[in-house]
Structures are given as C-alpha cells and as structure tokens.
Amino acid sequence: MKTVPKKSLGQNFLTDINIINKIIDIGDINEKDDILEVGPGTGNLTREIIKKKPKKIFLIEKDNLLYRNLKKDLKNKVNIFNEDILKINEKNLSNKKLTVFGNLPYNISTKILTKWILSCNSNFWYKKLILMFQKDVAERIIAKTNTKDYGRLSIISNWKLKIIKHFDVSKSCFYPKPKVESSILSFVPETKYVKFQNAKSLELVTRIFFSQRRKMINKPFKQLFNNSNEVLNRLKINLNLRPQNLSKEIYFEITKEYENLTN
C-alpha cells in the first residue's frame, strides 16, 4: 500500500533514483563512516546509503507509521529513532563525526540548520551536512551582501560553515509533487572562524538589525549600544546604510562589541 504523506509534517518523498545517487555521491561514503539521515520517510535514500556499506547508519523519523515500516523493512541494517530532530541531542549518537543527509521538512528546515550551527562551539559533531531545502530558502542561505535574499540566515549559515550549492531538484522528483523547486547544499565546518562568548549573541544582533530590513541601521545600532558614538568610531560604520549592505564580517564585529559591553 502506498504511504500517504502528511502535510502537517511537510512530507514530500524523493523518488528519483538518479537524484538520490547524485546526493549520495556528495557524501563520498566509505566503510569507516557513520551516517545520520534525518527524515528518511519511505527509505528510498536510506536503501542506497546501505549499499555503500558505511560502518553505522542512524535514522531519525518523527512519523510513527514510517518509523514502524522502516524498522520492519530494514531491521538490523540501521539504528532508527522515533524522535523529533529539533529535540534530540545528536552528539549522543556516535563518538565519530557524522555525515548527515536530510530531505528536511520545508516548514522547519531553517530551524534545524540554525540548531546545528548554534549548538556547536568548537567541537562539531558532524563532518559534513548534505541537505535539501526549498529553493528560495537555499538562495537565502548562500546569498551575498547587497542582494535581496541576504539576511540573518545568510550570516548565521556562513559564520563557520563552507557552503556549496550542488544542483536544483525538480518538483517532479517527489511524491507528492511539491509546489516549489528544491536545491541541494553541502556544509563543511571551517577550521577558523570568529569565536563568540555565546553563539546566540549573533542571532540576537542579526534579529535586531533585520527586524526592519528596509530601514537605515541607525535605530537598531542605537538599540544595541547606549554609547553608540564610541562604538561607531571603532567600527566606522555608516548608519545611513541598510542591514543588507553590511557584510557578515561587520556583523561579527558588531556582535563582539555587543558582548564586550554586556559582560
């Protein structure tokens, strides 16, 4: 019997075997690897991963029926958990850094990515993320300064990860067919990146600045800094600019200044 996808969980199952194999090739899987797949659904990608014979495969599937089906079909070939990915602690799954695959539910994809970025200080639990996003979300993730898609998600995503866009995926590659195109991105942790006392400081700073993205940054700057002239002289920022005109490096400097003043 054909599995009926649940709209409430944003389920769109990838069925195109050529696309599935292109995604797996990005992971460059070998027999020493531990793999995590988020939202395996009907197991189409999972079965192709199994053929690569990694050391361990972990699956996180929130849907009870899909979880039971996968557990029955794949038996001892995988370690499967009937959990919510937003609540699980991935660091407890393996002692090794994981290669992660995910056809992420569109409705929570950015929450998942942000969690995985902010939860790692210097010790990353993953060595590579290979993730599918709604195409417009992917464009926001990789957007550059001075473009309409550039914003909080761009800055946080590019803070300590090297991101590559690999290819787009047609709507016709899924069941049911979604209303939008998708894109495959990979993320690899950088060895050098700006360190903050609290990762959530960058989240706060960017939220304040982009809350009114079409207006000049004078107001959010003064909201963050009471002694704004002193900080302004150090950073040499033009307050007539708009949030999308500031590079990620400037946001990192602003966040450093904010932490220095609040601690």
Secondary structure, DSSP 8 states (H G I E B T S, - for coil): ------GGGT--EE--HHHHHHHHHHH---TT-EEEEE--TTSHHHHHHHHT--SEEEEE---HHHHHHHHHHHGGGSEEE---TTT--GGGT-SS-EEEEEE--TTTHHHHHHHHHHT-SS--SEEEEEEEEEHHHHHHHH--TTSTT-SHHHHHHTSSEEEEEEEEE-GGGEES--SS-EEEEEEEE-SS----S-THHHHHHHHHHHTTTTS-THHHHHHH-TTHHHHHHHHT--TTS-GGGS-HHHHHHHHHHHHHHH-
